[in-house]
Amino acid sequence: MDRLTSIEIFVRAVELGSFAAVAEERGISAQMVGKHVRGLEADVGATLLAKSTRFQALTAAGEQYYNRCITILAELKAAQEDIYKHLNEPCGRIKMACSVNVGISALAPVLARFQMLYPKLEIDLTLDNNPPDVKKEGYDVIFRDRVEGYEYLVATKLCSYPMVLCATPAYIARAGMPRHPDDLVQHQCLQSQYPLASQHWRFNEKGRFITPRVASTLTMNSGQALLAAALEGAGITLQPMFQVAKALETGELQALLTAYPVPEVDLYMMYKPSIRNTARLTLLLDYLREAIQEAQSGR
């Protein structure tokens, strides 16, 4: 039985949490997955996975072996890509996850240009506001506004982007112009269903932050949907500048409380340590940094 294949299957069994999930992913039987794992256990002379009818868990030996296997597979992949990079253009797959708003408005256009530049690279982007399960879903790269919960990944800060409080002139004429953050409690402040979204409604008043208890009878799970509602005059929205720049320029939206700036939101790119030295990751990171720098210089 091919040792490398067995190692790959063992690693995915750990990450996916079951033989059945690996079997479905690779198109083989769960019994064959078990055979690969048992073959490795026989080779090393130790039990790697403790299994019962209800769960599986790494043994102490299994955890040590798993960490070594991750390193081996990463180095092999990096070596293959280095050789290919010198002979041809980079190739391979990058599976990524990002929140919906940032993904559609900021990331997708850049990734499209990147893929056209390197057509042999396969880009797989999933947009979801829920925190991604990197190990279960097999993501190589994720983009988030915070690193908490992903300390096992390598994180690099790509940028910070400004947030803008805004509404239509029609809404302001109907509901009045807020003069202070505390006035927002009297307004329809369109809210995201994302649990941490309300934390962004913080306003800087001469070095101290004000967090009004904003409320809304209209909540949605998409920033773009909230923007669409705001453009209909339904209420006040807090949006990334990249999302509303054109509407502010045309006058469809009007910025509010500009004397009380909202903290910028960080954007982190996080990736598995196992792909740190691969050509495709290096190219992607360099391209994103350059694209973001160009975009921000044109603010």
Order of alpha helices (4+ residues) and beta strands (2+ residues): alpha-alpha-alpha-beta-beta-alpha-beta-alpha-beta-alpha-beta-beta-beta-alpha-beta-beta-beta-beta-alpha-beta-alpha-beta-beta-alpha
